[in-house]
Amino acid sequence: MSAQLRACRNSGTVDVELALKKSSAKWKIVVAHHVIRSAGHHGDTRELVQHLLPILEANNVDLYMNGHDHCLEHITLRSPIQFLTSGAGSKAWRGDVNGLNGDGVKFFYDGQGFMSVQLTQTEAQIMFHDAFGNVLHSWAVSKPLYSSI
């Protein structure tokens, strides 16, 4: 890897880390293109697991949403972060699964569809839909309105 590419990558993770540390948001949600965790075609992204995931965990990120893999998936794996993939709006790779072992995979769909999110101060509701709008999987989590001191 070139020094220029390494510097660019380091700068990007520093920017993310600073933004997350400064944030007082009740919900910390990171949206990106590439997967960190995935049972889809591309599988986990080793560099993001190694360099970005520790930053997200240290800053109490709740949700990591991405596209890239042409599927819908919800993964909770060795981390409090919910990994949500919504990349099924285009070409679907039916049957092209990489490492779907069930451990931490709450939902996986390799057809076309989309994800919807409803967010309030105290609740997040995530729904995965097929191309016709039918709900295939839903998940919700709540947080207290006020933190205990």
Secondary structure, 3 states (H helix, E strand, C coil): CCHHHHHHHHHHHHHHHHHHHHCCCCCCEEEECCCCCCCCCCCCCHHHHHHCHHHHHHCCCCEEEECCCCCEEEECCCCCCEEEEECCCCCCCCCCCCCCCCCCEEEEECCCEEEEEEECCCEEEEEEEECCCCEEEEEEEECCCCCCC
